[in-house]
Amino acid sequence: QVQLVESGGGLVMAGGSLRLSCAASGFAFSSYSMGWFRQAPGKEREFVAAVSMSGKTTYYAESVEFRFTISRDNAKNTVYLQMNSLKPEDTAVYYCARLGNAYYSGRYHLQTPLRYSHWGQGTQVTVSS
């Protein structure tokens, strides 16, 4: 079955960096675009970044663009989220997700949580001021 396992979260001071990883298994990883979402306490889950099947196309939420970088290694079935210049408002549980339909493409689909069918358990990121 599809499994997504996130790692790399933790506590970091404002201005610091973290690298999240998501190890995928149980499906043809290179055939699906992947996304990262986050959810802060009392808030809805929000889009952070997404990457196309090949890794050549990426999308970012405005709040993280130029600070976060999403990438993937199809040989290792892993997607990454490099987070730099972290801010206290980045504090959230971060989730890795797989699109429900391999044919979805473009920002509209990749930024929409309902387009994703499988989710990891999440990893906590806490940024202290």
C-alpha positions as CSV (number, residue, x, y, z in Angstrom):
1,Q,0.0,0.0,0.0
2,V,1.0,3.6,-0.4
3,Q,3.2,4.9,2.4
4,L,4.6,8.4,2.9
5,V,7.0,8.9,5.9
6,E,8.2,12.4,6.7
7,S,11.3,13.2,8.8
8,G,13.5,16.1,9.6
9,G,11.3,18.3,11.6
10,G,12.3,19.8,14.9
11,L,12.9,23.0,16.9
12,V,14.9,25.8,15.3
13,M,15.5,29.5,16.0
14,A,14.2,32.1,13.7
15,G,16.5,32.6,10.7
16,G,17.6,28.9,10.8
17,S,17.1,26.1,8.4
18,L,15.7,22.6,8.3
19,R,15.4,20.0,5.6
20,L,12.4,17.8,5.5
21,S,12.4,14.4,3.7
22,C,9.5,12.2,2.7
23,A,10.2,8.6,1.8
24,A,7.6,7.1,-0.5
25,S,6.7,3.5,-1.1
26,G,4.0,1.3,-2.5
27,F,3.5,3.1,-5.8
28,A,5.3,4.3,-9.0
29,F,6.9,7.3,-7.4
30,S,8.2,8.9,-10.6
31,S,4.7,8.9,-12.1
32,Y,3.1,11.3,-9.6
33,S,3.6,14.9,-8.7
34,M,4.1,15.4,-5.0
35,G,3.3,18.2,-2.5
36,W,4.1,19.6,0.9
37,F,1.4,21.1,3.0
38,R,1.3,22.4,6.6
39,Q,-1.2,23.0,9.3
40,A,-0.8,25.3,12.3
41,P,-2.9,24.9,15.5
42,G,-6.4,26.3,14.9
43,K,-5.8,26.8,11.2
44,E,-6.7,25.0,8.0
45,R,-4.2,22.9,6.2
46,E,-2.4,25.0,3.6
47,F,-0.3,24.5,0.5
48,V,3.4,25.0,0.8
49,A,5.1,23.6,-2.3
50,A,4.7,21.0,-5.1
51,V,6.9,19.4,-7.6
52,S,6.1,17.7,-10.9
53,M,6.9,14.1,-11.7
54,S,10.2,14.9,-13.3
55,G,11.1,17.5,-10.8
56,K,11.5,20.2,-13.5
57,T,8.4,22.2,-12.5
58,T,7.9,23.5,-9.0
59,Y,5.2,25.7,-7.3
60,Y,5.3,27.6,-4.1
61,A,3.0,29.4,-1.8
62,E,3.7,33.1,-1.8
63,S,4.6,33.0,1.9
64,V,7.5,30.6,1.4
65,E,8.7,31.4,-2.1
66,F,12.4,32.3,-2.3
67,R,12.9,30.7,1.2
68,F,11.8,27.1,0.7
69,T,12.9,24.7,-2.1
70,I,11.1,21.5,-3.0
71,S,13.0,18.8,-4.9
72,R,12.8,15.1,-5.5
73,D,15.1,12.2,-6.1
74,N,13.2,9.6,-8.2
75,A,16.0,7.0,-7.7
76,K,15.5,7.2,-4.0
77,N,11.7,7.6,-4.0
78,T,12.1,10.7,-1.8
79,V,10.8,14.3,-1.9
80,Y,12.5,17.0,0.0
81,L,11.7,20.5,1.4
82,Q,14.6,22.7,2.2
83,M,13.5,25.5,4.5
84,N,15.7,28.5,5.0
85,S,15.3,31.8,6.8
86,L,12.6,30.2,8.9
87,K,10.1,32.5,10.7
88,P,7.9,31.8,13.8
89,E,4.9,31.8,11.5
90,D,6.3,28.8,9.7
91,T,5.6,26.8,12.9
92,A,3.2,23.9,11.9
93,V,2.9,20.2,11.3
94,Y,4.3,19.6,7.8
95,Y,2.7,16.9,5.6
96,C,3.9,15.2,2.5
97,A,1.2,14.2,0.0
98,R,0.7,12.3,-3.3
99,L,-1.7,13.4,-6.0
100,G,-4.7,11.2,-6.4
101,N,-4.5,11.3,-10.2
102,A,-1.2,11.0,-12.0
103,Y,-2.6,13.1,-14.8
104,Y,-3.2,16.2,-12.7
105,S,-0.8,19.0,-13.5
106,G,-0.5,22.8,-13.2
107,R,-0.7,25.1,-10.2
108,Y,-4.5,24.8,-9.7
109,H,-4.5,21.1,-9.1
110,L,-1.1,20.8,-7.3
111,Q,-2.0,23.5,-4.7
112,T,-5.4,22.0,-3.9
113,P,-5.5,19.6,-0.9
114,L,-8.5,17.8,-2.3
115,R,-6.5,16.7,-5.3
116,Y,-4.2,14.6,-3.0
117,S,-5.2,11.1,-2.1
118,H,-2.5,10.0,0.3
119,W,-0.8,11.8,3.2
120,G,2.0,11.1,5.5
121,Q,1.7,11.3,9.3
122,G,3.3,14.7,9.5
123,T,6.4,16.1,11.1
124,Q,6.4,19.0,13.6
125,V,8.4,22.2,12.8
126,T,8.7,24.7,15.5
127,V,10.5,28.0,15.0
128,S,11.3,30.1,18.1
129,S,11.7,33.8,18.0
